[in-house]
Amino acid sequence: MKTDHFNAYLSISEVHSSTQDDYVQIEISDKDSGCLIAQLKLTHHDFACAVFSHSHTPAEGRLGENLDKVGMDFEHKEETVGIFLPASVTTLNDTYQDHSNLIKKAVKPLEVDGWKARIKDAFNHRNYQFTDASKPDGSRISYFRIGFDRWVEVAEFLRSDDDE
């Protein structure tokens, strides 16, 4: 949805690091879609200058991803997905392309109406559910909790007067 106006969140944080100088981070995100719109990184000195009316204060900037989703509603759901594992696969490994392909094949029937699976969820041991008994050839089906995300347009009649 193309929009000039949107409901936003503003976050201002002080970031401490052992590998670089501390800095102030400013983020602007879309309230409805959850998408990061922009992120600024400033030194403490530059942040103080910006707060006290010095124009054109230098900052390191980064645009967010999914800017085309601004103004849309973000939806998330989780499904238990059975993933066929041949006998040669003892554990899932996210650096091994064949394992990603097994997961993509399993979630494909559920990726309808704009839903996209979070493939990495299958590599998180906390999302493991259970495994059916192994077949005589050693293959099995393991079940994992997989997240699915999508962004949807909001019909004008569903928007509240507060959104304008």
Long-range contacts (C-beta under 8 A, 24 or more apart in sequence): 1-70, 1-71, 1-72, 1-153, 1-154, 2-71, 3-70, 3-71, 5-164, 6-30, 6-31, 6-32, 6-70, 6-71, 7-31, 7-32, 7-163, 8-37, 14-44, 26-59, 29-64, 30-69, 30-70, 30-71, 32-71, 32-72, 32-73, 32-74, 32-154, 33-66, 33-69, 33-70, 33-71, 33-72, 33-73, 33-74, 33-151, 34-74, 35-64, 35-65, 35-66, 35-67, 35-69, 35-70, 35-74, 36-64, 36-65, 37-63, 37-64, 37-67, 37-70, 38-62, 38-63, 38-64, 39-64, 66-151, 69-151, 71-154, 72-151, 72-152, 72-153, 72-154, 73-151, 73-152, 73-153, 73-154, 74-149, 74-150, 74-151, 75-149, 75-150, 75-151, 75-152, 76-147, 76-148, 76-149, 77-115, 77-147, 77-148, 78-145, 78-146, 78-147, 78-148, 79-110, 79-145, 79-146, 79-148, 80-129, 80-143, 80-144, 80-145, 80-146, 81-106, 81-107, 81-110, 81-117, 81-122, 81-143, 81-144, 81-145, 81-146, 82-106, 82-132, 82-141, 82-142, 82-143, 83-122, 83-141, 83-142, 83-143, 83-144, 84-139, 84-140, 84-141, 85-139, 85-140, 85-141, 85-142, 86-138, 86-139, 87-134, 87-137, 87-138, 87-139, 92-122, 92-123, 93-123, 94-120, 94-123, 99-123, 103-146, 107-146, 107-148, 110-148, 111-148, 113-150, 114-150, 114-151, 114-152, 115-148, 115-149, 115-150, 116-148, 116-149, 116-150, 117-146, 117-147, 117-148, 118-146, 118-147, 118-148, 118-149, 119-146, 121-145, 121-146, 121-147, 122-146
